[in-house]
Amino acid sequence: MRQDKKLMLGMTILFLITFIFFGTLITTEKLAPYYTDKIKERFENYIKENYKEENNNLKIGIITYKNQQYKAKVSNKNNKDLYFTITYQNKEIKDTYKKDYLEGRTLLNKLEKNLEEKIKENTNQSVSISIPLPLNEYTNKIQENLINNNLENTKIYDIEFTINSNIETTDIVNKMEEIVTELSSMNIYPNHYNITIKNKKSKLTINNLTNNTIEKTTLTQIISDIIANNESDIIKTNNISYQYTNKGE
C-alpha cells in the first residue's frame, strides 16, 4: 500500500512539475510579442554603449521572436545591404557587428553578386567577382563608394572567368580581348584578372593579370612565354602565376 501511495505521490509531483513548466513556457511564448518594445529599448541602449561612433547611421528593423530568442536586423541608414544581426536570449545580447557590418561582409557579398549578374546579363559571360579586403581596410572614399553601390568605379575587385580555346597564343589573346572589350564598354576595370583557358585536352589557369598586362602586345608576349614555359622577366615582374594541365597525361 505504501508503495502505491509513493508511486501516486511521485506521479502527482511529476504532473505538477510538467504542468508548471509547460504552462510557464506557453505563457512566455504567448506574451513574448508584447515585450518587443522593451527589447528594442535594450537593443538601442546596447548599440549606443558599444557602437557610439556608428550609432547615428544605424536603424533597427522589425524584432522577431522564435525559440525563446529575440532577433533584429540593424541596417545602415544609407544602404540596407550593410547590416548586422542582434539577438537577445537568456538575458544576454549578442551581435554580428564585426564580421557583417564593420568588415562589411553583407554588403560586399551583395555587390559581388550584383556585378556578376550585370555582366552575365550584358555579355552572356559567367564570371566570379571577389572583393579581396574587408570594408574597414579600405579608405573612407572607397567605403563611401561601396555604400553608395558604386563598386565599378572603385577598381578594387578581382574578376575570374573561363574561356574555351585551344592552347595557342593568338586564339587565347583574341578571345580574351573580346571579353575585356565588352567589360570595358560597361566601365568595368577589375584590379586583377584570373583566367582559365580550357578545351577537351588541356587547361591553363593564369592569375594576377592586370589592366596593364592585358594590353594586346604585352598579353601576347605573356601568353607566348607561358605556353613555352618560359619564366620571362615580364612574368616575374608582374607576379603572374600560371598552371598548365594536360588531360592526356
C-alpha positions in Angstrom: 0.0 0.0 0.0 2.8 2.3 0.9 4.4 1.7 -2.5 1.2 2.6 -4.3 1.0 5.8 -2.3 4.6 6.7 -3.1 4.1 5.9 -6.7 0.9 8.0 -6.8 2.7 10.9 -5.0 5.6 10.7 -7.4 3.3 10.8 -10.4 1.4 13.7 -8.9 4.6 15.7 -8.4 5.8 14.9 -11.9 2.5 16.0 -13.3 2.7 19.3 -11.4 6.2 20.0 -12.5 5.3 19.2 -16.1 2.2 21.3 -15.9 4.0 24.3 -14.4 6.9 24.0 -16.9 4.8 23.8 -20.0 2.3 26.4 -18.6 5.2 28.8 -18.0 6.6 28.1 -21.4 3.3 28.6 -23.2 2.6 31.8 -21.2 6.1 33.1 -22.1 5.6 32.3 -25.8 2.3 34.0 -25.9 3.4 37.1 -24.1 6.8 37.4 -25.9 5.5 39.6 -28.7 4.3 42.1 -26.2 7.8 42.6 -24.9 9.3 43.8 -28.2 9.2 47.5 -27.1 11.3 46.7 -24.1 13.7 44.6 -26.1 14.0 47.3 -28.7 14.9 49.7 -26.0 17.6 47.3 -24.7 18.9 47.0 -28.3 19.1 50.7 -28.7 21.0 51.2 -25.4 23.3 48.3 -26.3 24.2 49.9 -29.6 24.7 53.4 -28.0 27.0 51.9 -25.5 29.0 49.7 -27.8 29.0 51.5 -31.2 28.8 55.2 -30.3 30.5 56.4 -33.5 28.2 54.5 -35.8 25.0 54.8 -33.8 23.5 57.7 -35.8 24.0 55.7 -39.0 22.1 52.7 -37.8 18.4 51.7 -37.9 16.9 48.7 -36.0 14.5 46.7 -38.1 11.5 44.5 -37.1 12.1 42.4 -34.0 11.1 38.8 -34.3 10.7 36.1 -31.6 11.4 32.4 -32.1 12.8 29.6 -30.0 13.0 31.9 -27.0 15.2 34.4 -28.8 14.5 38.0 -29.9 16.2 38.9 -33.2 16.5 42.0 -35.4 18.5 43.3 -38.3 20.4 46.5 -37.8 21.0 48.3 -41.1 23.0 51.3 -42.3 20.5 54.1 -43.0 22.1 54.8 -46.4 22.3 51.2 -47.6 20.1 48.3 -46.3 22.5 45.7 -47.6 25.1 46.8 -45.0 23.7 45.3 -41.8 24.3 43.1 -38.8 22.1 40.9 -36.7 21.4 41.5 -33.0 19.8 38.9 -30.7 18.6 38.7 -27.1 18.3 35.4 -25.3 18.7 34.3 -21.7 19.2 37.9 -20.6 22.2 38.2 -23.0 22.7 40.4 -26.1 24.9 39.2 -28.9 25.6 40.6 -32.4 27.4 40.0 -35.6 28.7 43.6 -35.9 32.4 42.9 -36.6 32.1 40.4 -39.4 28.9 41.6 -41.1 29.0 45.4 -40.6 32.5 46.6 -39.7 34.1 44.2 -42.2 31.1 44.7 -44.5 30.6 41.1 -45.4 26.8 41.5 -46.1 27.4 44.5 -48.3 30.4 43.1 -50.2 28.6 39.8 -50.9 25.7 41.7 -52.4 27.9 43.9 -54.5 29.8 40.9 -55.8 26.6 39.1 -56.7 25.1 42.2 -58.4 28.1 42.8 -60.6 28.2 39.1 -61.6 24.6 39.3 -62.6 25.1 42.6 -64.5 28.0 41.1 -66.5 26.1 37.9 -67.3 23.1 39.9 -68.4 25.0 42.2 -70.7 27.7 39.8 -72.1 26.4 36.3 -71.5 29.7 35.6 -69.8 29.7 33.9 -66.4 32.2 35.5 -64.1 33.1 35.4 -60.4 33.7 38.8 -58.7 35.7 39.0 -55.4 36.5 42.0 -53.2 39.7 40.9 -51.5 39.7 43.1 -48.4 37.2 43.7 -45.6 35.3 47.0 -45.9 37.1 48.6 -42.9 40.5 48.1 -44.6 39.7 50.5 -47.5 39.9 54.2 -47.5 37.0 56.4 -46.4 36.4 57.4 -50.0 36.3 53.7 -51.2 34.0 52.8 -48.3 31.7 55.7 -49.3 31.6 54.4 -52.9 30.8 50.9 -51.9 28.0 52.0 -49.5 26.6 54.0 -52.4 26.6 50.8 -54.6 29.4 52.2 -56.8 31.6 49.2 -57.0 32.6 49.6 -60.6 34.4 52.9 -60.1 36.5 51.6 -57.2 38.5 49.2 -59.3 39.4 47.2 -56.1 37.8 43.9 -57.2 39.1 40.9 -58.9 37.4 39.0 -61.7 37.6 35.4 -62.7 36.2 33.7 -65.8 36.7 30.7 -68.1 37.1 30.7 -71.9 37.1 27.8 -74.3 40.1 27.9 -76.6 43.0 26.0 -78.0 46.2 26.5 -76.0 47.5 28.7 -78.7 48.6 32.3 -78.3 46.6 34.1 -81.0 43.4 32.3 -80.2 43.7 33.0 -76.4 44.6 36.6 -76.9 41.7 37.3 -79.3 39.1 35.7 -77.1 40.4 37.5 -74.0 40.5 40.7 -75.9 36.8 40.2 -76.9 35.7 39.7 -73.3 37.8 42.6 -72.0 36.4 44.9 -74.6 32.9 44.0 -73.6 33.8 44.7 -69.9 35.4 48.0 -70.8 32.2 49.1 -72.6 30.4 48.6 -69.2 33.1 50.7 -67.4 34.4 47.5 -65.7 38.1 47.6 -65.0 39.0 45.0 -62.4 42.1 45.2 -60.3 43.1 41.6 -61.3 42.0 39.1 -63.9 42.2 35.4 -63.2 41.6 33.4 -66.3 41.1 29.7 -67.1 41.5 28.6 -70.7 40.3 25.1 -71.4 39.4 22.6 -74.0 38.8 18.8 -74.1 42.5 18.0 -73.8 44.0 20.6 -71.6 43.5 23.5 -69.1 45.6 26.6 -68.5 45.0 28.9 -65.5 46.6 32.3 -65.3 46.4 34.5 -62.3 47.2 38.1 -61.5 46.8 39.7 -64.9 46.1 43.5 -64.7 44.7 46.2 -66.9 48.3 46.9 -68.0 49.3 43.3 -68.7 46.1 42.6 -70.8 47.1 45.2 -73.3 47.4 43.2 -76.6 51.1 43.4 -77.3 52.0 42.7 -73.6 49.4 39.9 -73.3 50.6 38.3 -76.5 54.1 38.1 -75.0 52.9 36.8 -71.7 50.7 34.1 -73.2 53.5 33.1 -75.6 56.0 32.8 -72.7 53.6 30.8 -70.6 52.8 28.3 -73.3 56.6 27.9 -73.9 57.0 27.6 -70.1 59.4 30.5 -70.2 59.7 32.2 -66.8 60.4 35.5 -68.5 61.1 38.9 -66.8 57.7 40.2 -67.8 56.0 37.3 -65.9 58.2 37.6 -62.9 58.0 41.4 -62.7 54.2 41.4 -62.8 53.9 38.5 -60.3 51.9 36.4 -62.8 51.3 32.8 -61.8 50.0 30.0 -64.0 49.3 26.3 -64.1 49.0 24.1 -67.1 47.3 20.7 -67.1 47.4 18.3 -70.0 44.4 16.0 -69.5 46.0 13.4 -71.8 48.9 12.9 -69.5 
